Amino acid sequence: MKATARDFIKGCRDGIPIGLGYLAVSFSFGILALRAGLTVGQAVMMSVLNLTSAGQFASLSVIAAGGSYLELALSQLVINLRYCLMSASLSQKIDRKAPFFHRFVMGFGVTDEIFALSASVKGALSPFYTYGQMAVAIPGWAAGTLFGAIAGNLLPERGLSALGVALYAMFCAIVIPPAKKIKALYFVIFGAMAASVAFTYAPYLRDISSGTRVIILTVIIAAVAAYLRPVREDSL
């Protein structure tokens, strides 16, 4: 068996937990996408072409509020900017002789989980290992969206509300573990909550569209946290 095929199969095997996790989380996205006004096909297409959970969930609030294309684009740029850094990091692990198109294709499939697995590879990273992960993760995310969107058409309103709780459970699962290790995240979490309340109820601030709120809060809170509570490398 060629090395490329071996790396691809290993990537598929290691990517199974990622695909299963995406299948569960994107189920909630499919439900919320329909409630935001998207069709089943549009929801699935978004999951196939824009493989980013946080960005997709954030885009729904902009779409539901009737935000502009500019707000949608800026919110995606801010929320997904971290993937540029992840892609730059992975590019240093690839063989310098590898064709450019490998970097291009891998950049599309970089997510937090795929990056973590790819970055943990010892020695040079084979693009086909990352492709193997993508081959499992992307269908998992798209299939979960499809099932959720179909369920959104079939389930009663109470059932949809109950399943919607899964979204908040996902956010808690993402935030709580690192917050136990990095105390500065408590400042970010409660600061974001307080700022969101202010933008919801305070005069003038509440008149700002939801899409612009996401952009403003993300940039300001991240910048203030980085300045006041920088995380040292030895604490990671």
N, C-alpha and C positions, 0 to 999 in steps of 0.2 A: 504494500500500500504506500502511495506517495505521501510525503510529509504534509503536503497541502490538504489532502483528504483526511489524514489523521488529525490535523489541527482543526479542521472543520467539524469532524465528528465529536472531538473533545469539547469544542465550543458549544455544540448542540446539547451535549450531555450536561455541561456545567450551566447552560442557560435554561434548563427545564424549571428550576425553582423560580427564576425570574419570570418566565412565561406564565407560570401558574399564579404568581403574585399579581402580575399585570392583568390576568384574566379576571381576578376577583375585584381589583380596584377599578378597572375600566367599566365594569358592570354599572357602577354608580354613575360614571361619566355618561354612559349611554342613556340612562334614565334622565339625568339632568339636562342633557343635550336636547331631548325631545321637549322638555318643559321650557327650555329657552327658545323654542321655536324652530329647531332644526329638524329636518327629515331624517329617517333612518339612514339613507344613503349618504347624506351630508355628514352625519355624525361619524359613520365608519370611515369616510374619506378623510376627515380631519385626523382620525387616529392613525391612518396609514401614512399620511403626508406630514404630520406634525407630531412626531413621537416625543411628547413631553407632557407629563401629567400635570404639573403645576401650571404650565402655560395654557394647556387646554382648559383646565377648570377656571382659570382666571379669564380666559377669553369668553366663557359662557356668560359671565356677569356683564361684560361689555356688550355682547350681542343682545342679551335680554333687555339691557337698558337702552338699546338703540344707539350705541356709541358709534363714532365715526371710524373709518378705516385707519385714520392716523392714530387714534387712541388705541386701536387694536394692535397696530404694528409696533407702537412704542412700548406697550405693555409686554408684548412678546419679546422685544429686544431686551428690556430690563430684566425680566424674569429668567430668560434663557441665556443671559450673557455668560453665566458660569460655564456653559458648555464650550465656549471658545477656549477657556483656560484648560478644560479637560482635554479637548482635542489637541491643543498645543503640547500638552504633557505627553499624550499618547504618541504624537508624531515623533518624539524623541526616542521612542522605544522600537520604532519600525526600522528595518534595514534601510540604509540610505540608498541602496540600489533599487528599492521597490518603486514601481511606477507611481506617478502622481495620482492616478485615478483611485488607487487603494486608499490614500488619505482622504480623498474626496468622498468616497462611499462610506468609509468608516465614520467620517464626521457627521453624516446624516443619522447614523444609528447610535451615537454616543448618548447614553443616559447615565444617571448616577450609578445604577447597578451594573451596567455593562462596563462603564469606566472602571469601577472598583475591581471587577474580575480581570479585566484586561491589564490594568496597572499592576496587579499582583503577580503577573507572569514573570518568571525568572528569565533573565536574558532577553534576547530580541523577541519582539512581539510579532507573531504571524498574523497578517490581516485576515486570514481564513479562520483563525480562532475567533476573532470578533464577528466575522460573518456568521459563524455557527450560532453564536449567541443571538445575533439579530434574527436569524432564521426561525428561532423559537419565540423570542420576545415580541417581535412585531405582530405575528399572527395571533399571539396570546392577547395582546392589547386590542387589536382590531376585533377579535372574536368576542371578547368581553364587552366591547362597545356595542356590537351587533346584538348580543343577547340582552343587554340592558335596554337598548332602544326598543327591541321587540316586546320586552316585558313592560316597558312604559306604555305601550299601546294596549296591553292586555290586563295588567293589574289594576285594581281599584286604587283610588286616591290614598286610602289609608296604607295600603301595601307599599306604594311609592314613597310615602313619607317615612315609613319604617326603614326601607332600604336606603333612603337618603342619609341616614345616620352613619352608614358605612364610610361616607366621605370624611366626616369629622373624626371617626375612629382612625382613618388613615393618617390624617394630619397629626393626631395625638401620637400615633406610633412613630411618626417621623421626628417629632419635636422633643418628646419626653426623654428618650434614651440619651441623646447628646446633651440635653440640658442638665442631666444628673452629673455629667462629667465636666461640662464647661459652664460654670456658674454665670458667665456673662450672658448666656442665652436667656436667662430669666429676665434680664433687663430688656432684651429685644422683644420677648414675648409680651410682657406686661406693657412695655412702651407701645408696641403695635396695637394692643387692645385699647389702651387709653386714647391713642391717636385716632383709631377707627371710630370710637364713640364720639370724639370731638367732631370728626368730619361728618358724622351722621346727624348730630343734633345741633351743633353750633351754628349761629347765623352766618350767612355768606358761605361758610365751608360746606354746609349741607347742600348748597346749590351746585356744587361741583359734580360733574358726572362721575359715575362709578369707575369708568375706565381710567379717567384722569386721576382719581383717588388712588387707584392701585399703583400707578406710576409714581406719584408724589410720595406716598407712604413708603414704598419699597426703596426709593433712592434716599430719602431723608433718614429713615430709621437705620438702614444699613450703613450710611455714611457716619451718623452719630455714634452708632455702636462700634464701628471700626476705629473711630478716633478716641472715644472714651474708654472702651474696654477691648483693646487689641488682644487677640489670642496669640500667645507665643507658640512656636513650633513644638516645644517640648511638652506642651499640654495637650496636644492632639493625640 
